[in-house]
Amino acid sequence: MATRPLEIGPAGLHTARAIERTRLALGLTQQQLAARCTAMGRPMTNTALSRTERAHRRCDIDDLVVLAEALGVRVAALLPVGACPAHPHHAETDVCGRAQGVLLG
């Protein structure tokens, strides 16, 4: 029996757009970003990146981590605002919100 592909939800759509916005803000092409990911040990084609940015392909956690590193941002900067941990001992909560505010305008 064939399986139906899972739909990409709101968090996935947000992340796909954030990856593209960040890449464009840095002046990188999809090919350049994919090459950075490949050089970091996570093989990625520009076609895979294009499909991820258009939310036609799921971005798994390994891709997300290497994409964030290749873009020079924290993983949380690519996630929706509510995805940042609200731990009272971590100042990173404020950093997450500020980074997302910059990326999302």
C-alpha positions as CSV (number, residue, x, y, z in Angstrom):
1,M,0.0,0.0,0.0
2,A,1.4,3.4,-1.0
3,T,1.9,6.0,1.7
4,R,0.6,9.5,1.5
5,P,3.3,12.2,2.0
6,L,2.9,14.2,5.2
7,E,1.8,17.8,4.7
8,I,4.2,20.5,5.8
9,G,2.6,22.4,8.7
10,P,2.8,26.0,9.7
11,A,6.2,25.6,11.5
12,G,7.7,23.9,8.4
13,L,6.3,26.7,6.2
14,H,7.8,29.4,8.5
15,T,11.1,27.6,8.5
16,A,11.2,27.2,4.8
17,R,10.6,31.0,4.3
18,A,13.1,31.9,7.0
19,I,15.8,29.8,5.3
20,E,15.2,31.6,2.0
21,R,15.0,35.1,3.6
22,T,18.2,34.5,5.4
23,R,20.0,33.2,2.4
24,L,18.9,36.1,0.3
25,A,19.8,38.6,3.0
26,L,23.3,37.2,2.9
27,G,23.4,37.4,-0.9
28,L,23.9,33.7,-1.4
29,T,22.5,31.6,-4.3
30,Q,20.9,28.3,-3.6
31,Q,23.9,26.6,-5.2
32,Q,26.3,28.5,-2.9
33,L,24.3,27.5,0.2
34,A,24.0,23.9,-0.9
35,A,27.7,23.8,-1.5
36,R,28.4,25.2,2.0
37,C,26.2,22.4,3.5
38,T,28.0,19.8,1.4
39,A,31.4,21.1,2.5
40,M,30.2,20.8,6.1
41,G,29.5,17.1,5.6
42,R,25.8,17.2,4.8
43,P,25.5,16.6,1.1
44,M,22.8,18.8,-0.4
45,T,22.0,19.7,-4.0
46,N,20.6,23.1,-5.0
47,T,17.4,21.2,-6.1
48,A,16.9,19.8,-2.6
49,L,17.5,23.3,-1.1
50,S,15.0,24.8,-3.6
51,R,12.4,22.2,-2.8
52,T,13.0,22.9,1.0
53,E,12.6,26.6,0.5
54,R,9.4,26.2,-1.5
55,A,8.1,23.8,1.2
56,H,7.9,20.9,-1.3
57,R,10.4,18.9,0.8
58,R,10.5,18.5,4.5
59,C,13.5,19.9,6.3
60,D,14.7,17.3,8.7
61,I,16.7,18.2,11.9
62,D,20.0,17.3,10.4
63,D,19.4,19.6,7.4
64,L,18.1,22.4,9.7
65,V,21.2,22.3,11.9
66,V,23.6,22.4,9.0
67,L,21.6,25.1,7.1
68,A,21.6,27.3,10.2
69,E,25.4,26.8,10.7
70,A,26.0,27.5,7.0
71,L,23.9,30.6,7.2
72,G,25.7,31.7,10.4
73,V,22.6,31.8,12.5
74,R,21.2,29.8,15.5
75,V,18.7,27.1,14.7
76,A,16.1,29.0,16.7
77,A,16.4,32.0,14.3
78,L,14.9,29.8,11.6
79,L,12.0,28.5,13.8
80,P,8.7,30.2,14.7
81,V,8.8,32.6,17.6
82,G,7.0,30.1,19.9
83,A,9.7,27.5,19.4
84,C,12.3,29.3,21.5
85,P,12.6,27.7,25.0
86,A,11.3,29.8,27.8
87,H,13.8,28.9,30.5
88,P,14.3,31.5,33.2
89,H,18.1,30.9,33.4
90,H,18.8,31.3,29.7
91,A,19.2,34.7,28.1
92,E,19.0,32.9,24.7
93,T,15.2,33.4,24.9
94,D,15.7,37.1,24.2
95,V,18.3,36.4,21.5
96,C,15.9,34.1,19.7
97,G,13.2,36.7,19.7
98,R,15.5,39.4,18.5
99,A,17.0,37.2,15.7
100,Q,13.5,36.2,14.5
101,G,12.4,39.8,14.6
102,V,15.3,40.8,12.3
103,L,14.6,37.9,9.9
104,L,10.8,38.3,9.8
105,G,10.8,42.1,9.5
